[in-house]
Amino acid sequence: MKKNIALISAVISMIIVRFFWGAYGSELFGVQMGYKTVIEGIIIGEALMFGLPALVYALLSGKGSDNEVKVTGTNILRTLLLVPLVVISMYAFRELIANISWIITGREIFDSEAASVSRSMSQWIMAVAGIVVAVPCFEELWFRKIYVCSFQEIPGWITIAISSLSFLSVHSSFKQMVYLCPMALLCGVLAKKTNTIAYSIVIHSICNLTGLILPGTYNGVFSLKIASASSNIVVSAVSALALLVLIVISWLLIDIIERKMAGGQKEGTEESGTGGKKLITVIYLIISIAAIIFVGLGERLLPASEHIH
């Protein structure tokens, strides 16, 4: 129950910051530079919106669990094997959705224009510091550390689904949501099975770096969609099969990371009886759904600054 009270407090602080940022963020950091908004604004926005509520949660919830997969060089290398699988999964999932839409409606649902961005060296340094370093740390701290790792007693499929929905809801476009969906799910699985966000930060950072240096993967320029409906059915089938294979391989690699941990197999956290767990789960779901509505969808109701995550 203590953790749920901490989560309520953290979500309330996030809602307050989110609405403040939506109302005043564009005035404070409205200058366009490089990516989508000024990089300093991205870093400050992420720190306020995710770092501050995470700090509130940590202060109120007390000591966390110790049963984490040890962060070692070998485990980091194992995690790096996941990176190409996750990136290709993101691409395959976007292609699958794009081609199914084309077959059904005959229209392209994603904007296929690449971002034409020219950056100075200092802007590149700030972009990497913000998009590749700061953003993944703040987002994994909130969406995976709190929603997944802190509630080990709740069934994994619930915490992974909630963390993924929350993560996707704060992204500003349907294209972003589709492209990031495989990464969100796999980072959630990785955090659940290892009980640490160290490895999901690695995945998140490199995926963001890929989007930064290869904007075509994110913007859909490298699309396989072609005019023939029958050919698009084939492309959709191949994309779906590739996605399934990639997810299975990724899951197996995540299992390897968990099983190779020092000290044996991780045991789940037992805090209360069955009735207590059910109550914790219900409260967790209510708080989380409210957060998705007010924090994620709330930005559509405000003249929010064009903020990326």
HELIX and SHEET records of a PDB file:
HELIX    1   1 LYS A    2  LEU A   28  1                                  27    
HELIX    2   2 ILE A   39  GLU A   46  1                                   8    
HELIX    3   3 ALA A   47  GLY A   51  3                                   5    
HELIX    4   4 LEU A   52  SER A   61  1                                  10    
HELIX    5   5 GLY A   73  LEU A   80  1                                   8    
HELIX    6   6 LEU A   82  THR A  105  1                                  24    
HELIX    7   7 MET A  121  ALA A  127  1                                   7    
HELIX    8   8 VAL A  128  ALA A  134  3                                   7    
HELIX    9   9 VAL A  135  GLU A  140  1                                   6    
HELIX   10  10 LEU A  141  ILE A  146  3                                   6    
HELIX   11  11 CYS A  149  PHE A  151  5                                   3    
HELIX   12  12 GLY A  156  SER A  169  1                                  14    
HELIX   13  13 PHE A  174  THR A  194  1                                  21    
HELIX   14  14 ALA A  198  ILE A  213  1                                  16    
HELIX   15  15 PRO A  215  ASN A  219  1                                   5    
HELIX   16  16 ALA A  229  ARG A  259  1                                  31    
HELIX   17  17 THR A  274  ALA A  291  1                                  18    
HELIX   18  18 ILE A  292  GLY A  296  3                                   5    
HELIX   19  19 LEU A  297  LEU A  301  5                                   5    
END                                                                             
